[in-house]
Amino acid sequence: MTVTVHQTGLGYEYVRCRVGDDDSTAYIHQLVACLENDPSDVFGDEFDVHHCNHIPWDNRPENVVLEEAYNHRCAHLEGRSPA
């Protein structure tokens, strides 16, 4: 098993785990959000994990919250904060 930590070009940190032919990825902000939320909500389609201060590498628990996915994505496309 190989576990590595990476960062996207936008600054989002993620963990990658390879076991044989399986290659799984989870973003750090999603894992942090699981501390206060049901993992099925965090990794489901209904919600997105939002960085309150808009800094993608700031994964402190107080900076990540679940937002309704549609509103979250619309807010980012329109250049405004969700909720």
Biopython code that builds the backbone (N, CA, C, O; Angstrom):
import numpy as np
from Bio.PDB.StructureBuilder import StructureBuilder

atoms = [
    (1, "MET", "N", (0.858, -1.177, 0.000)),
    (1, "MET", "CA", (0.000, 0.000, 0.000)),
    (1, "MET", "C", (0.901, 1.237, 0.000)),
    (1, "MET", "O", (1.886, 1.310, 0.736)),
    (2, "THR", "N", (0.536, 2.209, -0.849)),
    (2, "THR", "CA", (1.252, 3.472, -0.913)),
    (2, "THR", "C", (0.277, 4.607, -0.639)),
    (2, "THR", "O", (-0.739, 4.735, -1.323)),
    (3, "VAL", "N", (0.582, 5.436, 0.363)),
    (3, "VAL", "CA", (-0.242, 6.597, 0.691)),
    (3, "VAL", "C", (0.626, 7.834, 0.507)),
    (3, "VAL", "O", (1.716, 7.928, 1.071)),
    (4, "THR", "N", (0.133, 8.782, -0.288)),
    (4, "THR", "CA", (0.885, 10.011, -0.543)),
    (4, "THR", "C", (-0.034, 11.216, -0.410)),
    (4, "THR", "O", (-1.246, 11.107, -0.601)),
    (5, "VAL", "N", (0.544, 12.359, -0.084)),
    (5, "VAL", "CA", (-0.206, 13.609, 0.031)),
    (5, "VAL", "C", (0.226, 14.513, -1.120)),
    (5, "VAL", "O", (1.415, 14.636, -1.415)),
    (6, "HIS", "N", (-0.755, 15.142, -1.764)),
    (6, "HIS", "CA", (-0.508, 15.993, -2.926)),
    (6, "HIS", "C", (-1.274, 17.300, -2.777)),
    (6, "HIS", "O", (-2.070, 17.473, -1.853)),
    (7, "GLN", "N", (-1.016, 18.215, -3.706)),
    (7, "GLN", "CA", (-1.750, 19.474, -3.750)),
    (7, "GLN", "C", (-2.084, 19.772, -5.208)),
    (7, "GLN", "O", (-1.237, 19.639, -6.091)),
    (8, "THR", "N", (-3.339, 20.179, -5.448)),
    (8, "THR", "CA", (-3.742, 20.549, -6.800)),
    (8, "THR", "C", (-3.122, 21.903, -7.150)),
    (8, "THR", "O", (-2.560, 22.574, -6.285)),
    (9, "GLY", "N", (-3.222, 22.291, -8.391)),
    (9, "GLY", "CA", (-2.728, 23.590, -8.828)),
    (9, "GLY", "C", (-3.445, 24.756, -8.157)),
    (9, "GLY", "O", (-2.908, 25.862, -8.102)),
    (10, "LEU", "N", (-4.648, 24.520, -7.650)),
    (10, "LEU", "CA", (-5.407, 25.558, -6.958)),
    (10, "LEU", "C", (-5.153, 25.566, -5.457)),
    (10, "LEU", "O", (-5.666, 26.434, -4.751)),
    (11, "GLY", "N", (-4.363, 24.606, -4.954)),
    (11, "GLY", "CA", (-4.015, 24.591, -3.542)),
    (11, "GLY", "C", (-4.790, 23.617, -2.674)),
    (11, "GLY", "O", (-4.558, 23.565, -1.466)),
    (12, "TYR", "N", (-5.696, 22.850, -3.244)),
    (12, "TYR", "CA", (-6.438, 21.860, -2.469)),
    (12, "TYR", "C", (-5.529, 20.664, -2.191)),
    (12, "TYR", "O", (-4.931, 20.105, -3.111)),
    (13, "GLU", "N", (-5.428, 20.275, -0.923)),
    (13, "GLU", "CA", (-4.604, 19.141, -0.544)),
    (13, "GLU", "C", (-5.437, 17.864, -0.565)),
    (13, "GLU", "O", (-6.608, 17.868, -0.187)),
    (14, "TYR", "N", (-4.816, 16.769, -1.013)),
    (14, "TYR", "CA", (-5.522, 15.495, -1.042)),
    (14, "TYR", "C", (-4.575, 14.340, -0.728)),
    (14, "TYR", "O", (-3.358, 14.445, -0.884)),
    (15, "VAL", "N", (-5.171, 13.238, -0.283)),
    (15, "VAL", "CA", (-4.456, 12.009, 0.032)),
    (15, "VAL", "C", (-4.791, 10.994, -1.052)),
    (15, "VAL", "O", (-5.947, 10.841, -1.446)),
    (16, "ARG", "N", (-3.773, 10.314, -1.518)),
    (16, "ARG", "CA", (-3.963, 9.286, -2.533)),
    (16, "ARG", "C", (-3.455, 7.967, -1.966)),
    (16, "ARG", "O", (-2.348, 7.901, -1.432)),
    (17, "CYS", "N", (-4.254, 6.933, -2.080)),
    (17, "CYS", "CA", (-3.911, 5.617, -1.553)),
    (17, "CYS", "C", (-4.008, 4.591, -2.681)),
    (17, "CYS", "O", (-5.060, 4.411, -3.293)),
    (18, "ARG", "N", (-2.905, 3.937, -2.933)),
    (18, "ARG", "CA", (-2.884, 2.898, -3.974)),
    (18, "ARG", "C", (-2.650, 1.526, -3.328)),
    (18, "ARG", "O", (-1.702, 1.320, -2.571)),
    (19, "VAL", "N", (-3.549, 0.609, -3.657)),
    (19, "VAL", "CA", (-3.429, -0.778, -3.215)),
    (19, "VAL", "C", (-3.732, -1.641, -4.431)),
    (19, "VAL", "O", (-4.883, -1.721, -4.862)),
    (20, "GLY", "N", (-2.734, -2.275, -4.976)),
    (20, "GLY", "CA", (-2.930, -3.074, -6.182)),
    (20, "GLY", "C", (-3.457, -2.205, -7.307)),
    (20, "GLY", "O", (-2.842, -1.197, -7.653)),
    (21, "ASP", "N", (-4.584, -2.584, -7.879)),
    (21, "ASP", "CA", (-5.189, -1.826, -8.964)),
    (21, "ASP", "C", (-6.103, -0.712, -8.473)),
    (21, "ASP", "O", (-6.580, 0.094, -9.272)),
    (22, "ASP", "N", (-6.355, -0.659, -7.148)),
    (22, "ASP", "CA", (-7.232, 0.364, -6.581)),
    (22, "ASP", "C", (-6.433, 1.635, -6.333)),
    (22, "ASP", "O", (-5.344, 1.588, -5.761)),
    (23, "ASP", "N", (-6.971, 2.762, -6.761)),
    (23, "ASP", "CA", (-6.331, 4.068, -6.595)),
    (23, "ASP", "C", (-7.399, 5.029, -6.082)),
    (23, "ASP", "O", (-8.214, 5.526, -6.859)),
    (24, "SER", "N", (-7.395, 5.292, -4.768)),
    (24, "SER", "CA", (-8.431, 6.120, -4.153)),
    (24, "SER", "C", (-7.868, 7.472, -3.740)),
    (24, "SER", "O", (-6.704, 7.578, -3.352)),
    (25, "THR", "N", (-8.705, 8.506, -3.827)),
    (25, "THR", "CA", (-8.307, 9.867, -3.474)),
    (25, "THR", "C", (-9.366, 10.479, -2.570)),
    (25, "THR", "O", (-10.563, 10.288, -2.786)),
    (26, "ALA", "N", (-8.918, 11.221, -1.547)),
    (26, "ALA", "CA", (-9.818, 11.991, -0.685)),
    (26, "ALA", "C", (-9.153, 13.327, -0.399)),
    (26, "ALA", "O", (-7.963, 13.395, -0.091)),
    (27, "TYR", "N", (-9.942, 14.385, -0.505)),
    (27, "TYR", "CA", (-9.429, 15.718, -0.188)),
    (27, "TYR", "C", (-9.374, 15.900, 1.319)),
    (27, "TYR", "O", (-10.254, 15.436, 2.044)),
    (28, "ILE", "N", (-8.326, 16.583, 1.786)),
    (28, "ILE", "CA", (-8.132, 16.793, 3.218)),
    (28, "ILE", "C", (-9.323, 17.529, 3.827)),
    (28, "ILE", "O", (-9.747, 17.190, 4.932)),
    (29, "HIS", "N", (-9.877, 18.538, 3.126)),
    (29, "HIS", "CA", (-11.008, 19.275, 3.696)),
    (29, "HIS", "C", (-12.236, 18.384, 3.851)),
    (29, "HIS", "O", (-13.055, 18.618, 4.740)),
    (30, "GLN", "N", (-12.377, 17.372, 3.005)),
    (30, "GLN", "CA", (-13.469, 16.421, 3.167)),
    (30, "GLN", "C", (-13.257, 15.559, 4.410)),
    (30, "GLN", "O", (-14.196, 15.312, 5.168)),
    (31, "LEU", "N", (-12.030, 15.105, 4.614)),
    (31, "LEU", "CA", (-11.736, 14.291, 5.796)),
    (31, "LEU", "C", (-11.956, 15.089, 7.079)),
    (31, "LEU", "O", (-12.488, 14.562, 8.056)),
    (32, "VAL", "N", (-11.549, 16.355, 7.078)),
    (32, "VAL", "CA", (-11.755, 17.215, 8.244)),
    (32, "VAL", "C", (-13.249, 17.425, 8.485)),
    (32, "VAL", "O", (-13.697, 17.426, 9.632)),
    (33, "ALA", "N", (-14.016, 17.602, 7.422)),
    (33, "ALA", "CA", (-15.463, 17.807, 7.554)),
    (33, "ALA", "C", (-16.146, 16.589, 8.180)),
    (33, "ALA", "O", (-17.198, 16.729, 8.804)),
    (34, "CYS", "N", (-15.563, 15.402, 8.022)),
    (34, "CYS", "CA", (-16.133, 14.190, 8.617)),
    (34, "CYS", "C", (-16.067, 14.209, 10.137)),
    (34, "CYS", "O", (-16.771, 13.439, 10.791)),
    (35, "LEU", "N", (-15.231, 15.076, 10.714)),
    (35, "LEU", "CA", (-15.160, 15.171, 12.169)),
    (35, "LEU", "C", (-16.467, 15.672, 12.765)),
    (35, "LEU", "O", (-16.831, 15.287, 13.877)),
    (36, "GLU", "N", (-17.183, 16.537, 12.026)),
    (36, "GLU", "CA", (-18.413, 17.156, 12.537)),
    (36, "GLU", "C", (-19.666, 16.760, 11.757)),
    (36, "GLU", "O", (-20.773, 17.158, 12.121)),
    (37, "ASN", "N", (-19.499, 15.977, 10.684)),
    (37, "ASN", "CA", (-20.630, 15.658, 9.815)),
    (37, "ASN", "C", (-20.622, 14.180, 9.449)),
    (37, "ASN", "O", (-19.606, 13.496, 9.577)),
    (38, "ASP", "N", (-21.761, 13.709, 8.998)),
    (38, "ASP", "CA", (-21.889, 12.333, 8.543)),
    (38, "ASP", "C", (-21.074, 12.163, 7.254)),
    (38, "ASP", "O", (-21.277, 12.919, 6.304)),
    (39, "PRO", "N", (-20.160, 11.191, 7.199)),
    (39, "PRO", "CA", (-19.367, 10.986, 5.980)),
    (39, "PRO", "C", (-20.206, 10.782, 4.727)),
    (39, "PRO", "O", (-19.773, 11.142, 3.632)),
    (40, "SER", "N", (-21.404, 10.207, 4.867)),
    (40, "SER", "CA", (-22.248, 10.025, 3.680)),
    (40, "SER", "C", (-22.717, 11.376, 3.136)),
    (40, "SER", "O", (-22.967, 11.497, 1.936)),
    (41, "ASP", "N", (-22.841, 12.398, 3.998)),
    (41, "ASP", "CA", (-23.147, 13.749, 3.521)),
    (41, "ASP", "C", (-21.913, 14.382, 2.885)),
    (41, "ASP", "O", (-22.003, 15.014, 1.832)),
    (42, "VAL", "N", (-20.761, 14.208, 3.531)),
    (42, "VAL", "CA", (-19.523, 14.811, 3.036)),
    (42, "VAL", "C", (-19.173, 14.281, 1.645)),
    (42, "VAL", "O", (-18.775, 15.048, 0.769)),
    (43, "PHE", "N", (-19.321, 12.980, 1.446)),
    (43, "PHE", "CA", (-18.931, 12.363, 0.180)),
    (43, "PHE", "C", (-20.108, 12.109, -0.753)),
    (43, "PHE", "O", (-19.941, 11.499, -1.809)),
    (44, "GLY", "N", (-21.289, 12.570, -0.375)),
    (44, "GLY", "CA", (-22.469, 12.406, -1.225)),
    (44, "GLY", "C", (-22.595, 13.530, -2.242)),
    (44, "GLY", "O", (-21.698, 14.361, -2.382)),
    (45, "ASP", "N", (-23.706, 13.544, -2.940)),
    (45, "ASP", "CA", (-23.934, 14.534, -3.995)),
    (45, "ASP", "C", (-24.696, 15.769, -3.533)),
    (45, "ASP", "O", (-24.704, 16.780, -4.235)),
    (46, "GLU", "N", (-25.338, 15.710, -2.366)),
    (46, "GLU", "CA", (-26.212, 16.791, -1.915)),
    (46, "GLU", "C", (-25.451, 17.996, -1.346)),
    (46, "GLU", "O", (-25.937, 19.125, -1.403)),
    (47, "PHE", "N", (-24.257, 17.748, -0.799)),
    (47, "PHE", "CA", (-23.485, 18.801, -0.139)),
    (47, "PHE", "C", (-22.080, 18.906, -0.702)),
    (47, "PHE", "O", (-21.540, 17.937, -1.237)),
    (48, "ASP", "N", (-21.488, 20.094, -0.576)),
    (48, "ASP", "CA", (-20.073, 20.334, -0.858)),
    (48, "ASP", "C", (-19.429, 20.824, 0.427)),
    (48, "ASP", "O", (-20.095, 21.419, 1.274)),
    (49, "VAL", "N", (-18.137, 20.576, 0.571)),
    (49, "VAL", "CA", (-17.395, 21.118, 1.698)),
    (49, "VAL", "C", (-16.820, 22.463, 1.262)),
    (49, "VAL", "O", (-16.109, 22.552, 0.260)),
    (50, "HIS", "N", (-17.133, 23.498, 2.020)),
    (50, "HIS", "CA", (-16.760, 24.875, 1.686)),
    (50, "HIS", "C", (-15.704, 25.387, 2.659)),
    (50, "HIS", "O", (-15.812, 25.180, 3.867)),
    (51, "HIS", "N", (-14.675, 26.062, 2.124)),
    (51, "HIS", "CA", (-13.687, 26.757, 2.959)),
    (51, "HIS", "C", (-14.236, 28.157, 3.241)),
    (51, "HIS", "O", (-14.381, 28.961, 2.320)),
    (52, "CYS", "N", (-14.538, 28.448, 4.487)),
    (52, "CYS", "CA", (-15.166, 29.726, 4.857)),
    (52, "CYS", "C", (-14.334, 30.934, 4.439)),
    (52, "CYS", "O", (-14.885, 31.942, 3.998)),
    (53, "ASN", "N", (-13.013, 30.840, 4.575)),
    (53, "ASN", "CA", (-12.167, 31.984, 4.223)),
    (53, "ASN", "C", (-11.642, 31.913, 2.787)),
    (53, "ASN", "O", (-10.812, 32.731, 2.390)),
    (54, "HIS", "N", (-12.115, 30.951, 2.016)),
    (54, "HIS", "CA", (-11.776, 30.786, 0.601)),
    (54, "HIS", "C", (-10.314, 30.444, 0.359)),
    (54, "HIS", "O", (-9.825, 30.609, -0.759)),
    (55, "ILE", "N", (-9.602, 29.971, 1.382)),
    (55, "ILE", "CA", (-8.211, 29.550, 1.223)),
    (55, "ILE", "C", (-8.207, 28.019, 1.197)),
    (55, "ILE", "O", (-8.427, 27.387, 2.230)),
    (56, "PRO", "N", (-7.959, 27.414, 0.025)),
    (56, "PRO", "CA", (-8.143, 25.970, -0.124)),
    (56, "PRO", "C", (-7.183, 25.098, 0.679)),
    (56, "PRO", "O", (-7.464, 23.914, 0.869)),
    (57, "TRP", "N", (-6.086, 25.624, 1.146)),
    (57, "TRP", "CA", (-5.159, 24.830, 1.951)),
    (57, "TRP", "C", (-5.347, 25.066, 3.450)),
    (57, "TRP", "O", (-4.616, 24.497, 4.261)),
    (58, "ASP", "N", (-6.319, 25.897, 3.824)),
    (58, "ASP", "CA", (-6.625, 26.136, 5.238)),
    (58, "ASP", "C", (-7.705, 25.148, 5.668)),
    (58, "ASP", "O", (-8.901, 25.433, 5.593)),
    (59, "ASN", "N", (-7.258, 23.995, 6.112)),
    (59, "ASN", "CA", (-8.172, 22.893, 6.427)),
    (59, "ASN", "C", (-8.464, 22.746, 7.915)),
    (59, "ASN", "O", (-8.764, 21.648, 8.383)),
    (60, "ARG", "N", (-8.380, 23.844, 8.662)),
    (60, "ARG", "CA", (-8.751, 23.805, 10.075)),
    (60, "ARG", "C", (-10.234, 23.494, 10.185)),
    (60, "ARG", "O", (-11.027, 23.948, 9.360)),
    (61, "PRO", "N", (-10.620, 22.711, 11.211)),
    (61, "PRO", "CA", (-12.037, 22.355, 11.363)),
    (61, "PRO", "C", (-12.974, 23.554, 11.369)),
    (61, "PRO", "O", (-14.075, 23.466, 10.826)),
    (62, "GLU", "N", (-12.573, 24.665, 11.962)),
    (62, "GLU", "CA", (-13.446, 25.843, 12.011)),
    (62, "GLU", "C", (-13.559, 26.552, 10.661)),
    (62, "GLU", "O", (-14.371, 27.466, 10.515)),
    (63, "ASN", "N", (-12.762, 26.147, 9.676)),
    (63, "ASN", "CA", (-12.801, 26.794, 8.369)),
    (63, "ASN", "C", (-13.531, 25.974, 7.308)),
    (63, "ASN", "O", (-13.711, 26.446, 6.185)),
    (64, "VAL", "N", (-13.952, 24.761, 7.640)),
    (64, "VAL", "CA", (-14.667, 23.943, 6.651)),
    (64, "VAL", "C", (-16.082, 23.634, 7.138)),
    (64, "VAL", "O", (-16.284, 23.198, 8.271)),
    (65, "VAL", "N", (-17.050, 23.868, 6.263)),
    (65, "VAL", "CA", (-18.457, 23.620, 6.578)),
    (65, "VAL", "C", (-19.136, 22.980, 5.369)),
    (65, "VAL", "O", (-18.684, 23.134, 4.235)),
    (66, "LEU", "N", (-20.221, 22.268, 5.628)),
    (66, "LEU", "CA", (-21.019, 21.717, 4.536)),
    (66, "LEU", "C", (-21.973, 22.782, 4.031)),
    (66, "LEU", "O", (-22.614, 23.481, 4.816)),
    (67, "GLU", "N", (-22.061, 22.900, 2.727)),
    (67, "GLU", "CA", (-23.009, 23.796, 2.067)),
    (67, "GLU", "C", (-23.821, 22.966, 1.082)),
    (67, "GLU", "O", (-23.309, 22.002, 0.514)),
    (68, "GLU", "N", (-25.074, 23.329, 0.876)),
    (68, "GLU", "CA", (-25.893, 22.665, -0.133)),
    (68, "GLU", "C", (-25.170, 22.815, -1.468)),
    (68, "GLU", "O", (-24.807, 23.927, -1.852)),
    (69, "ALA", "N", (-24.960, 21.720, -2.172)),
    (69, "ALA", "CA", (-24.098, 21.690, -3.360)),
    (69, "ALA", "C", (-24.508, 22.703, -4.432)),
    (69, "ALA", "O", (-23.656, 23.427, -4.948)),
    (70, "TYR", "N", (-25.778, 22.762, -4.769)),
    (70, "TYR", "CA", (-26.213, 23.650, -5.845)),
    (70, "TYR", "C", (-25.918, 25.113, -5.501)),
    (70, "TYR", "O", (-25.359, 25.849, -6.314)),
    (71, "ASN", "N", (-26.299, 25.522, -4.295)),
    (71, "ASN", "CA", (-26.063, 26.912, -3.885)),
    (71, "ASN", "C", (-24.569, 27.223, -3.802)),
    (71, "ASN", "O", (-24.132, 28.307, -4.189)),
    (72, "HIS", "N", (-23.800, 26.277, -3.301)),
    (72, "HIS", "CA", (-22.352, 26.451, -3.176)),
    (72, "HIS", "C", (-21.720, 26.675, -4.544)),
    (72, "HIS", "O", (-20.923, 27.596, -4.719)),
    (73, "ARG", "N", (-22.067, 25.847, -5.495)),
    (73, "ARG", "CA", (-21.473, 25.948, -6.835)),
    (73, "ARG", "C", (-21.936, 27.213, -7.551)),
    (73, "ARG", "O", (-21.138, 27.864, -8.226)),
    (74, "CYS", "N", (-23.200, 27.567, -7.416)),
    (74, "CYS", "CA", (-23.702, 28.804, -8.023)),
    (74, "CYS", "C", (-22.994, 30.024, -7.441)),
    (74, "CYS", "O", (-22.620, 30.937, -8.177)),
    (75, "ALA", "N", (-22.811, 30.039, -6.125)),
    (75, "ALA", "CA", (-22.145, 31.165, -5.469)),
    (75, "ALA", "C", (-20.733, 31.337, -6.006)),
    (75, "ALA", "O", (-20.311, 32.458, -6.292)),
    (76, "HIS", "N", (-20.003, 30.245, -6.146)),
    (76, "HIS", "CA", (-18.641, 30.347, -6.660)),
    (76, "HIS", "C", (-18.626, 30.799, -8.116)),
    (76, "HIS", "O", (-17.765, 31.586, -8.509)),
    (77, "LEU", "N", (-19.550, 30.321, -8.904)),
    (77, "LEU", "CA", (-19.609, 30.732, -10.317)),
    (77, "LEU", "C", (-19.945, 32.223, -10.442)),
    (77, "LEU", "O", (-19.498, 32.891, -11.375)),
    (78, "GLU", "N", (-20.730, 32.733, -9.499)),
    (78, "GLU", "CA", (-21.133, 34.140, -9.519)),
    (78, "GLU", "C", (-20.150, 35.030, -8.767)),
    (78, "GLU", "O", (-20.326, 36.247, -8.718)),
    (79, "GLY", "N", (-19.102, 34.420, -8.174)),
    (79, "GLY", "CA", (-18.090, 35.190, -7.469)),
    (79, "GLY", "C", (-18.516, 35.708, -6.102)),
    (79, "GLY", "O", (-17.976, 36.700, -5.614)),
    (80, "ARG", "N", (-19.485, 35.036, -5.483)),
    (80, "ARG", "CA", (-19.922, 35.464, -4.151)),
    (80, "ARG", "C", (-19.768, 34.308, -3.170)),
    (80, "ARG", "O", (-19.559, 33.164, -3.573)),
    (81, "SER", "N", (-19.874, 34.615, -1.889)),
    (81, "SER", "CA", (-19.803, 33.593, -0.850)),
    (81, "SER", "C", (-21.113, 32.820, -0.777)),
    (81, "SER", "O", (-22.191, 33.399, -0.906)),
    (82, "PRO", "N", (-21.014, 31.489, -0.566)),
    (82, "PRO", "CA", (-22.241, 30.706, -0.393)),
    (82, "PRO", "C", (-23.002, 31.131, 0.867)),
    (82, "PRO", "O", (-22.455, 31.778, 1.760)),
    (83, "ALA", "N", (-24.247, 30.755, 0.907)),
    (83, "ALA", "CA", (-25.166, 30.975, 2.031)),
    (83, "ALA", "C", (-25.391, 32.440, 2.199)),
    (83, "ALA", "O", (-26.134, 32.853, 3.090)),
]
sb = StructureBuilder()
sb.init_structure("model")
sb.init_model(0)
sb.init_chain("A")
sb.init_seg("    ")
for serial, (resi, resn, name, xyz) in enumerate(atoms, 1):
    if name == "N":
        sb.init_residue(resn, " ", resi, " ")
    sb.init_atom(name, np.array(xyz, "f"), 0.0, 1.0, " ", f" {name:<3s}", serial, name[0])
structure = sb.get_structure()
